[in-house]
Amino acid sequence: MPFVEINKIRAHYESYGAGDPVLMISGLSAPGMNWLYQVRDLSPHYQVITFDNRGVGESELPGAEAYPIRVMADDAARLLQHLGVRRAHVVGASMGGAIAQELALRHPDVVRGLVLACTWAKGDGRFVHTVESWVRLAQRLTLEERFRDVLFPMVYSPAFFERPGALKESLIRVLAYPFPTTPEGMERQARGLLAWNGSRVKDLRKIKAPTLVLVGRDDILTPPVFSRTLARLIPKAKFQIIAGGHGFFIEEAEAFNRAVLAFLRRVT
């Protein structure tokens, strides 16, 4: 289990496969292990790097009141520097997409190709209220209740719940993970996320990296209109809708991975 000291915290990361590096950035409260389906399909062709954002998984939980998106983007840049990676493809989902946008703006020379999944430039009032509600409820619920009753209904599509055993299988995976995110870690990430929301809209035209924006057709947390707007703000960005909900990179992993691989192969 590799660890690295970056920006005054101890962060956990993993590296799989060989070839051009691909950095995977997770969403709110999600550890790097959420990318295991992508590791499976991408690592035969690329060096796939996953990590736990600050406050999550095996990475340190700093005592700050909030973890700004710019700081988490700098964490990602320092991790690549530690690994000797000068340029990498970057894939970010949800909050990880916000971090990836910030990485492309603050460290443009590092980003070779950019995949922004189920993310946004400016979330609306319902989105903000939903994130705030998650934070409030996290303090009151058990880990199982937090995922089964609050997160899963928002992140998975109707089709997911119709698959026999899908909900049980997902809960088992979450509950078996030995380093669950604490309510404090989730709250500090969420505060940084909500402070960032909408702050970079005018700057996105500065992103030079080839960009693919992906979203699940049934995403109700960051609906397709968010991604379509984001793609219009980034010069020459490609936009694609895939089946699934907000967690479409998990529930429709094969379709998601095909789209990502096709894009990465086109980026020089």
Secondary structure as GFF3:
##gff-version 3
##sequence-region A 1 268
A	DSSP	beta_strand	3	6	.	.	.	ID=ss1
A	DSSP	beta_strand	9	16	.	.	.	ID=ss2
A	DSSP	beta_strand	21	25	.	.	.	ID=ss3
A	DSSP	three_ten_helix	32	35	.	.	.	ID=ss4
A	DSSP	alpha_helix	36	42	.	.	.	ID=ss5
A	DSSP	beta_strand	47	51	.	.	.	ID=ss6
A	DSSP	alpha_helix	69	82	.	.	.	ID=ss7
A	DSSP	beta_strand	88	93	.	.	.	ID=ss8
A	DSSP	alpha_helix	95	106	.	.	.	ID=ss9
A	DSSP	three_ten_helix	108	110	.	.	.	ID=ss10
A	DSSP	beta_strand	111	117	.	.	.	ID=ss11
A	DSSP	alpha_helix	125	138	.	.	.	ID=ss12
A	DSSP	alpha_helix	143	145	.	.	.	ID=ss13
A	DSSP	pi_helix	146	151	.	.	.	ID=ss14
A	DSSP	alpha_helix	152	155	.	.	.	ID=ss15
A	DSSP	alpha_helix	158	162	.	.	.	ID=ss16
A	DSSP	alpha_helix	166	176	.	.	.	ID=ss17
A	DSSP	alpha_helix	183	196	.	.	.	ID=ss18
A	DSSP	three_ten_helix	201	206	.	.	.	ID=ss19
A	DSSP	beta_strand	211	216	.	.	.	ID=ss20
A	DSSP	alpha_helix	224	233	.	.	.	ID=ss21
A	DSSP	beta_strand	238	242	.	.	.	ID=ss22
A	DSSP	alpha_helix	248	251	.	.	.	ID=ss23
A	DSSP	alpha_helix	253	266	.	.	.	ID=ss24
###
